[in-house]
Amino acid sequence: SLGVLKPLTPRAPGTHRYRVVYAVWEQGDDFFERRDVHELEVWAADAQDARRLSHAEIQDVPGYQPAWRVRHVVRVPDKA
């Protein structure tokens, strides 16, 4: 199996634009606080594919750290 393949072009048939937000948990005095660190937009068939595709793309972002985790995946509405 080749796994999830990245669409060759944006707006490929059967794909939609998704926004994937990455966050990091930072320790405070007696608590942890979540802080959003980066947003990516990817074209994918569904949210699960968007999450997988974003994992490959996020590693190329300057300042990327392995502690970053996906906080949110949402489909971006089509413009009318």
Biopython code that builds the backbone (N, CA, C, O; Angstrom):
import numpy as np
from Bio.PDB.StructureBuilder import StructureBuilder

atoms = [
    (1, "SER", "N", (0.833, -1.188, 0.000)),
    (1, "SER", "CA", (0.000, 0.000, 0.000)),
    (1, "SER", "C", (0.872, 1.244, 0.000)),
    (1, "SER", "O", (1.880, 1.311, 0.703)),
    (2, "LEU", "N", (0.477, 2.219, -0.789)),
    (2, "LEU", "CA", (1.229, 3.464, -0.862)),
    (2, "LEU", "C", (0.817, 4.460, 0.208)),
    (2, "LEU", "O", (1.468, 5.491, 0.377)),
    (3, "GLY", "N", (-0.250, 4.168, 0.928)),
    (3, "GLY", "CA", (-0.730, 5.106, 1.937)),
    (3, "GLY", "C", (-1.487, 6.241, 1.286)),
    (3, "GLY", "O", (-2.011, 6.096, 0.182)),
    (4, "VAL", "N", (-1.542, 7.364, 1.967)),
    (4, "VAL", "CA", (-2.254, 8.528, 1.459)),
    (4, "VAL", "C", (-1.383, 9.238, 0.442)),
    (4, "VAL", "O", (-0.238, 9.583, 0.733)),
    (5, "LEU", "N", (-1.914, 9.458, -0.741)),
    (5, "LEU", "CA", (-1.183, 10.174, -1.768)),
    (5, "LEU", "C", (-1.613, 11.623, -1.777)),
    (5, "LEU", "O", (-2.799, 11.926, -1.648)),
    (6, "LYS", "N", (-0.661, 12.513, -1.926)),
    (6, "LYS", "CA", (-0.957, 13.931, -1.983)),
    (6, "LYS", "C", (-1.507, 14.261, -3.369)),
    (6, "LYS", "O", (-0.920, 13.855, -4.373)),
    (7, "PRO", "N", (-2.637, 14.997, -3.444)),
    (7, "PRO", "CA", (-3.148, 15.395, -4.758)),
    (7, "PRO", "C", (-2.084, 16.188, -5.507)),
    (7, "PRO", "O", (-1.372, 17.001, -4.917)),
    (8, "LEU", "N", (-1.981, 15.945, -6.812)),
    (8, "LEU", "CA", (-0.969, 16.630, -7.610)),
    (8, "LEU", "C", (-1.278, 18.109, -7.782)),
    (8, "LEU", "O", (-0.369, 18.927, -7.927)),
    (9, "THR", "N", (-2.553, 18.445, -7.766)),
    (9, "THR", "CA", (-2.940, 19.839, -7.934)),
    (9, "THR", "C", (-4.021, 20.199, -6.927)),
    (9, "THR", "O", (-4.839, 19.352, -6.568)),
    (10, "PRO", "N", (-4.036, 21.445, -6.469)),
    (10, "PRO", "CA", (-5.157, 21.885, -5.631)),
    (10, "PRO", "C", (-6.450, 21.766, -6.420)),
    (10, "PRO", "O", (-6.449, 21.864, -7.647)),
    (11, "ARG", "N", (-7.515, 21.561, -5.734)),
    (11, "ARG", "CA", (-8.848, 21.439, -6.328)),
    (11, "ARG", "C", (-8.991, 20.208, -7.210)),
    (11, "ARG", "O", (-9.841, 20.183, -8.101)),
    (12, "ALA", "N", (-8.183, 19.202, -6.978)),
    (12, "ALA", "CA", (-8.322, 17.957, -7.733)),
    (12, "ALA", "C", (-9.701, 17.371, -7.442)),
    (12, "ALA", "O", (-10.205, 17.514, -6.328)),
    (13, "PRO", "N", (-10.314, 16.722, -8.413)),
    (13, "PRO", "CA", (-11.646, 16.149, -8.178)),
    (13, "PRO", "C", (-11.656, 15.245, -6.949)),
    (13, "PRO", "O", (-10.758, 14.423, -6.765)),
    (14, "GLY", "N", (-12.670, 15.404, -6.115)),
    (14, "GLY", "CA", (-12.802, 14.583, -4.920)),
    (14, "GLY", "C", (-12.043, 15.099, -3.715)),
    (14, "GLY", "O", (-12.058, 14.463, -2.661)),
    (15, "THR", "N", (-11.372, 16.253, -3.847)),
    (15, "THR", "CA", (-10.630, 16.793, -2.707)),
    (15, "THR", "C", (-11.259, 18.099, -2.234)),
    (15, "THR", "O", (-12.010, 18.746, -2.963)),
    (16, "HIS", "N", (-10.943, 18.461, -1.027)),
    (16, "HIS", "CA", (-11.417, 19.697, -0.421)),
    (16, "HIS", "C", (-10.261, 20.303, 0.360)),
    (16, "HIS", "O", (-9.291, 19.618, 0.683)),
    (17, "ARG", "N", (-10.372, 21.585, 0.658)),
    (17, "ARG", "CA", (-9.338, 22.267, 1.415)),
    (17, "ARG", "C", (-9.637, 22.106, 2.901)),
    (17, "ARG", "O", (-10.766, 22.311, 3.347)),
    (18, "TYR", "N", (-8.609, 21.736, 3.660)),
    (18, "TYR", "CA", (-8.720, 21.563, 5.114)),
    (18, "TYR", "C", (-7.680, 22.418, 5.803)),
    (18, "TYR", "O", (-6.568, 22.585, 5.301)),
    (19, "ARG", "N", (-8.043, 22.960, 6.957)),
    (19, "ARG", "CA", (-7.108, 23.706, 7.797)),
    (19, "ARG", "C", (-6.745, 22.822, 8.982)),
    (19, "ARG", "O", (-7.620, 22.320, 9.687)),
    (20, "VAL", "N", (-5.444, 22.636, 9.193)),
    (20, "VAL", "CA", (-4.944, 21.810, 10.291)),
    (20, "VAL", "C", (-4.159, 22.722, 11.228)),
    (20, "VAL", "O", (-3.202, 23.380, 10.820)),
    (21, "VAL", "N", (-4.579, 22.748, 12.488)),
    (21, "VAL", "CA", (-3.933, 23.610, 13.481)),
    (21, "VAL", "C", (-3.074, 22.738, 14.393)),
    (21, "VAL", "O", (-3.529, 21.722, 14.918)),
    (22, "TYR", "N", (-1.830, 23.158, 14.568)),
    (22, "TYR", "CA", (-0.902, 22.469, 15.462)),
    (22, "TYR", "C", (-0.729, 23.281, 16.735)),
    (22, "TYR", "O", (-0.722, 24.512, 16.704)),
    (23, "ALA", "N", (-0.589, 22.588, 17.843)),
    (23, "ALA", "CA", (-0.426, 23.244, 19.145)),
    (23, "ALA", "C", (0.650, 22.529, 19.948)),
    (23, "ALA", "O", (1.050, 21.406, 19.640)),
    (24, "VAL", "N", (1.099, 23.212, 20.975)),
    (24, "VAL", "CA", (2.067, 22.636, 21.901)),
    (24, "VAL", "C", (1.549, 22.897, 23.316)),
    (24, "VAL", "O", (0.923, 23.924, 23.580)),
    (25, "TRP", "N", (1.815, 21.963, 24.209)),
    (25, "TRP", "CA", (1.448, 22.135, 25.617)),
    (25, "TRP", "C", (2.666, 22.648, 26.355)),
    (25, "TRP", "O", (3.742, 22.053, 26.291)),
    (26, "GLU", "N", (2.488, 23.768, 27.065)),
    (26, "GLU", "CA", (3.588, 24.362, 27.820)),
    (26, "GLU", "C", (3.266, 24.309, 29.301)),
    (26, "GLU", "O", (2.128, 24.536, 29.714)),
    (27, "GLN", "N", (4.272, 24.010, 30.086)),
    (27, "GLN", "CA", (4.078, 23.879, 31.526)),
    (27, "GLN", "C", (4.129, 25.237, 32.204)),
    (27, "GLN", "O", (5.039, 26.033, 31.973)),
    (28, "GLY", "N", (3.128, 25.486, 33.048)),
    (28, "GLY", "CA", (3.127, 26.671, 33.902)),
    (28, "GLY", "C", (3.577, 26.258, 35.297)),
    (28, "GLY", "O", (4.175, 25.195, 35.467)),
    (29, "ASP", "N", (3.293, 27.089, 36.295)),
    (29, "ASP", "CA", (3.692, 26.770, 37.666)),
    (29, "ASP", "C", (3.038, 25.483, 38.167)),
    (29, "ASP", "O", (3.716, 24.590, 38.676)),
    (30, "ASP", "N", (1.726, 25.397, 38.020)),
    (30, "ASP", "CA", (1.030, 24.187, 38.477)),
    (30, "ASP", "C", (-0.042, 23.747, 37.478)),
    (30, "ASP", "O", (-1.060, 23.171, 37.861)),
    (31, "PHE", "N", (0.196, 24.024, 36.198)),
    (31, "PHE", "CA", (-0.768, 23.660, 35.166)),
    (31, "PHE", "C", (-0.063, 23.583, 33.812)),
    (31, "PHE", "O", (1.083, 24.010, 33.671)),
    (32, "PHE", "N", (-0.757, 23.038, 32.830)),
    (32, "PHE", "CA", (-0.278, 23.040, 31.456)),
    (32, "PHE", "C", (-1.212, 23.911, 30.634)),
    (32, "PHE", "O", (-2.423, 23.916, 30.853)),
    (33, "GLU", "N", (-0.655, 24.635, 29.707)),
    (33, "GLU", "CA", (-1.442, 25.522, 28.850)),
    (33, "GLU", "C", (-1.164, 25.182, 27.392)),
    (33, "GLU", "O", (-0.014, 25.012, 26.986)),
    (34, "ARG", "N", (-2.239, 25.085, 26.612)),
    (34, "ARG", "CA", (-2.086, 24.798, 25.185)),
    (34, "ARG", "C", (-1.899, 26.106, 24.435)),
    (34, "ARG", "O", (-2.600, 27.086, 24.686)),
    (35, "ARG", "N", (-0.940, 26.112, 23.506)),
    (35, "ARG", "CA", (-0.690, 27.287, 22.682)),
    (35, "ARG", "C", (-0.616, 26.856, 21.228)),
    (35, "ARG", "O", (0.177, 25.982, 20.878)),
    (36, "ASP", "N", (-1.440, 27.466, 20.377)),
    (36, "ASP", "CA", (-1.391, 27.174, 18.945)),
    (36, "ASP", "C", (-0.089, 27.718, 18.382)),
    (36, "ASP", "O", (0.309, 28.842, 18.689)),
    (37, "VAL", "N", (0.575, 26.911, 17.552)),
    (37, "VAL", "CA", (1.874, 27.324, 17.028)),
    (37, "VAL", "C", (1.913, 27.441, 15.511)),
    (37, "VAL", "O", (2.754, 28.162, 14.975)),
    (38, "HIS", "N", (1.016, 26.743, 14.802)),
    (38, "HIS", "CA", (1.067, 26.809, 13.339)),
    (38, "HIS", "C", (-0.233, 26.301, 12.728)),
    (38, "HIS", "O", (-0.892, 25.420, 13.279)),
    (39, "GLU", "N", (-0.592, 26.876, 11.573)),
    (39, "GLU", "CA", (-1.735, 26.415, 10.782)),
    (39, "GLU", "C", (-1.246, 26.036, 9.394)),
    (39, "GLU", "O", (-0.410, 26.722, 8.806)),
    (40, "LEU", "N", (-1.775, 24.943, 8.884)),
    (40, "LEU", "CA", (-1.500, 24.517, 7.516)),
    (40, "LEU", "C", (-2.812, 24.359, 6.786)),
    (40, "LEU", "O", (-3.826, 24.020, 7.397)),
    (41, "GLU", "N", (-2.808, 24.599, 5.486)),
    (41, "GLU", "CA", (-3.958, 24.262, 4.663)),
    (41, "GLU", "C", (-3.499, 23.224, 3.660)),
    (41, "GLU", "O", (-2.482, 23.396, 2.988)),
    (42, "VAL", "N", (-4.260, 22.144, 3.565)),
    (42, "VAL", "CA", (-3.945, 21.054, 2.644)),
    (42, "VAL", "C", (-5.208, 20.678, 1.880)),
    (42, "VAL", "O", (-6.325, 20.897, 2.349)),
    (43, "TRP", "N", (-5.013, 20.113, 0.704)),
    (43, "TRP", "CA", (-6.109, 19.566, -0.090)),
    (43, "TRP", "C", (-6.120, 18.070, 0.132)),
    (43, "TRP", "O", (-5.100, 17.400, -0.035)),
    (44, "ALA", "N", (-7.279, 17.545, 0.509)),
    (44, "ALA", "CA", (-7.376, 16.119, 0.823)),
    (44, "ALA", "C", (-8.805, 15.642, 0.582)),
    (44, "ALA", "O", (-9.728, 16.443, 0.437)),
    (45, "ALA", "N", (-8.968, 14.318, 0.542)),
    (45, "ALA", "CA", (-10.284, 13.721, 0.327)),
    (45, "ALA", "C", (-11.158, 13.820, 1.571)),
    (45, "ALA", "O", (-12.377, 13.956, 1.463)),
    (46, "ASP", "N", (-10.541, 13.754, 2.754)),
    (46, "ASP", "CA", (-11.309, 13.859, 3.996)),
    (46, "ASP", "C", (-10.384, 14.333, 5.115)),
    (46, "ASP", "O", (-9.182, 14.505, 4.912)),
    (47, "ALA", "N", (-10.959, 14.539, 6.289)),
    (47, "ALA", "CA", (-10.194, 15.089, 7.411)),
    (47, "ALA", "C", (-9.063, 14.161, 7.845)),
    (47, "ALA", "O", (-7.987, 14.625, 8.222)),
    (48, "GLN", "N", (-9.304, 12.858, 7.793)),
    (48, "GLN", "CA", (-8.256, 11.911, 8.195)),
    (48, "GLN", "C", (-7.058, 12.010, 7.248)),
    (48, "GLN", "O", (-5.911, 12.005, 7.696)),
    (49, "ASP", "N", (-7.319, 12.098, 5.949)),
    (49, "ASP", "CA", (-6.225, 12.260, 4.990)),
    (49, "ASP", "C", (-5.524, 13.597, 5.187)),
    (49, "ASP", "O", (-4.304, 13.681, 5.050)),
    (50, "ALA", "N", (-6.284, 14.647, 5.509)),
    (50, "ALA", "CA", (-5.683, 15.962, 5.741)),
    (50, "ALA", "C", (-4.714, 15.900, 6.918)),
    (50, "ALA", "O", (-3.630, 16.481, 6.867)),
    (51, "ARG", "N", (-5.108, 15.194, 7.975)),
    (51, "ARG", "CA", (-4.237, 15.036, 9.148)),
    (51, "ARG", "C", (-2.943, 14.326, 8.758)),
    (51, "ARG", "O", (-1.854, 14.754, 9.140)),
    (52, "ARG", "N", (-3.066, 13.254, 8.007)),
    (52, "ARG", "CA", (-1.867, 12.498, 7.587)),
    (52, "ARG", "C", (-0.963, 13.328, 6.686)),
    (52, "ARG", "O", (0.252, 13.356, 6.876)),
    (53, "LEU", "N", (-1.561, 14.010, 5.697)),
    (53, "LEU", "CA", (-0.764, 14.827, 4.789)),
    (53, "LEU", "C", (-0.058, 15.961, 5.531)),
    (53, "LEU", "O", (1.081, 16.303, 5.211)),
    (54, "SER", "N", (-0.731, 16.537, 6.510)),
    (54, "SER", "CA", (-0.137, 17.652, 7.236)),
    (54, "SER", "C", (1.091, 17.214, 8.035)),
    (54, "SER", "O", (2.012, 18.007, 8.237)),
    (55, "HIS", "N", (1.112, 15.959, 8.491)),
    (55, "HIS", "CA", (2.272, 15.472, 9.252)),
    (55, "HIS", "C", (3.543, 15.526, 8.416)),
    (55, "HIS", "O", (4.619, 15.822, 8.937)),
    (56, "ALA", "N", (3.426, 15.243, 7.130)),
    (56, "ALA", "CA", (4.599, 15.312, 6.259)),
    (56, "ALA", "C", (4.998, 16.759, 6.001)),
    (56, "ALA", "O", (6.184, 17.088, 5.984)),
    (57, "GLU", "N", (4.003, 17.623, 5.800)),
    (57, "GLU", "CA", (4.294, 19.022, 5.483)),
    (57, "GLU", "C", (4.803, 19.818, 6.679)),
    (57, "GLU", "O", (5.637, 20.709, 6.518)),
    (58, "ILE", "N", (4.316, 19.510, 7.865)),
    (58, "ILE", "CA", (4.692, 20.301, 9.047)),
    (58, "ILE", "C", (6.180, 20.155, 9.361)),
    (58, "ILE", "O", (6.783, 21.066, 9.929)),
    (59, "GLN", "N", (6.765, 19.034, 9.002)),
    (59, "GLN", "CA", (8.178, 18.817, 9.302)),
    (59, "GLN", "C", (9.103, 19.729, 8.501)),
    (59, "GLN", "O", (10.269, 19.896, 8.856)),
    (60, "ASP", "N", (8.583, 20.323, 7.412)),
    (60, "ASP", "CA", (9.378, 21.253, 6.603)),
    (60, "ASP", "C", (9.241, 22.700, 7.066)),
    (60, "ASP", "O", (9.898, 23.584, 6.516)),
    (61, "VAL", "N", (8.403, 22.957, 8.062)),
    (61, "VAL", "CA", (8.176, 24.315, 8.559)),
    (61, "VAL", "C", (9.363, 24.739, 9.425)),
    (61, "VAL", "O", (9.775, 24.002, 10.321)),
    (62, "PRO", "N", (9.914, 25.934, 9.159)),
    (62, "PRO", "CA", (11.021, 26.409, 10.007)),
    (62, "PRO", "C", (10.579, 26.479, 11.475)),
    (62, "PRO", "O", (9.499, 26.983, 11.782)),
    (63, "GLY", "N", (11.405, 25.978, 12.354)),
    (63, "GLY", "CA", (11.101, 26.004, 13.780)),
    (63, "GLY", "C", (10.266, 24.828, 14.252)),
    (63, "GLY", "O", (9.909, 24.757, 15.428)),
    (64, "TYR", "N", (9.947, 23.893, 13.345)),
    (64, "TYR", "CA", (9.142, 22.724, 13.728)),
    (64, "TYR", "C", (9.792, 21.973, 14.881)),
    (64, "TYR", "O", (11.010, 21.802, 14.917)),
    (65, "GLN", "N", (8.968, 21.527, 15.819)),
    (65, "GLN", "CA", (9.436, 20.694, 16.921)),
    (65, "GLN", "C", (8.533, 19.461, 17.024)),
    (65, "GLN", "O", (7.316, 19.581, 16.883)),
    (66, "PRO", "N", (9.102, 18.294, 17.265)),
    (66, "PRO", "CA", (8.309, 17.062, 17.335)),
    (66, "PRO", "C", (7.214, 17.087, 18.399)),
    (66, "PRO", "O", (6.297, 16.268, 18.337)),
    (67, "ALA", "N", (7.276, 17.987, 19.362)),
    (67, "ALA", "CA", (6.247, 18.064, 20.403)),
    (67, "ALA", "C", (4.944, 18.674, 19.882)),
    (67, "ALA", "O", (3.924, 18.605, 20.567)),
    (68, "TRP", "N", (4.955, 19.273, 18.682)),
    (68, "TRP", "CA", (3.741, 19.851, 18.124)),
    (68, "TRP", "C", (2.744, 18.740, 17.846)),
    (68, "TRP", "O", (3.112, 17.682, 17.336)),
    (69, "ARG", "N", (1.492, 18.978, 18.180)),
    (69, "ARG", "CA", (0.420, 17.997, 17.972)),
    (69, "ARG", "C", (-0.753, 18.643, 17.253)),
    (69, "ARG", "O", (-1.014, 19.836, 17.408)),
    (70, "VAL", "N", (-1.455, 17.839, 16.466)),
    (70, "VAL", "CA", (-2.658, 18.326, 15.788)),
    (70, "VAL", "C", (-3.717, 18.615, 16.850)),
    (70, "VAL", "O", (-4.059, 17.752, 17.657)),
    (71, "ARG", "N", (-4.222, 19.834, 16.831)),
    (71, "ARG", "CA", (-5.286, 20.217, 17.746)),
    (71, "ARG", "C", (-6.633, 20.213, 17.051)),
    (71, "ARG", "O", (-7.658, 19.930, 17.672)),
    (72, "HIS", "N", (-6.634, 20.527, 15.763)),
    (72, "HIS", "CA", (-7.898, 20.793, 15.096)),
    (72, "HIS", "C", (-7.754, 20.549, 13.600)),
    (72, "HIS", "O", (-6.777, 20.991, 12.997)),
    (73, "VAL", "N", (-8.709, 19.853, 12.992)),
    (73, "VAL", "CA", (-8.784, 19.699, 11.543)),
    (73, "VAL", "C", (-10.193, 20.096, 11.138)),
    (73, "VAL", "O", (-11.169, 19.541, 11.642)),
    (74, "VAL", "N", (-10.298, 21.052, 10.230)),
    (74, "VAL", "CA", (-11.621, 21.513, 9.807)),
    (74, "VAL", "C", (-11.613, 21.774, 8.300)),
    (74, "VAL", "O", (-10.645, 22.284, 7.737)),
    (75, "ARG", "N", (-12.717, 21.409, 7.680)),
    (75, "ARG", "CA", (-12.848, 21.668, 6.251)),
    (75, "ARG", "C", (-13.127, 23.156, 6.044)),
    (75, "ARG", "O", (-13.977, 23.740, 6.716)),
    (76, "VAL", "N", (-12.396, 23.758, 5.104)),
    (76, "VAL", "CA", (-12.567, 25.167, 4.790)),
    (76, "VAL", "C", (-13.725, 25.275, 3.800)),
    (76, "VAL", "O", (-13.700, 24.627, 2.753)),
    (77, "PRO", "N", (-14.740, 26.085, 4.115)),
    (77, "PRO", "CA", (-15.884, 26.195, 3.214)),
    (77, "PRO", "C", (-15.478, 26.722, 1.838)),
    (77, "PRO", "O", (-14.595, 27.571, 1.718)),
    (78, "ASP", "N", (-16.131, 26.206, 0.819)),
    (78, "ASP", "CA", (-15.906, 26.686, -0.533)),
    (78, "ASP", "C", (-16.445, 28.110, -0.661)),
    (78, "ASP", "O", (-17.478, 28.453, -0.086)),
    (79, "LYS", "N", (-15.738, 28.914, -1.412)),
    (79, "LYS", "CA", (-16.209, 30.293, -1.636)),
    (79, "LYS", "C", (-17.299, 30.267, -2.696)),
    (79, "LYS", "O", (-17.170, 29.592, -3.718)),
    (80, "ALA", "N", (-18.343, 30.988, -2.450)),
    (80, "ALA", "CA", (-19.477, 31.005, -3.388)),
    (80, "ALA", "C", (-19.249, 31.966, -4.523)),
    (80, "ALA", "O", (-20.103, 32.102, -5.398)),
]
sb = StructureBuilder()
sb.init_structure("model")
sb.init_model(0)
sb.init_chain("A")
sb.init_seg("    ")
for serial, (resi, resn, name, xyz) in enumerate(atoms, 1):
    if name == "N":
        sb.init_residue(resn, " ", resi, " ")
    sb.init_atom(name, np.array(xyz, "f"), 0.0, 1.0, " ", f" {name:<3s}", serial, name[0])
structure = sb.get_structure()
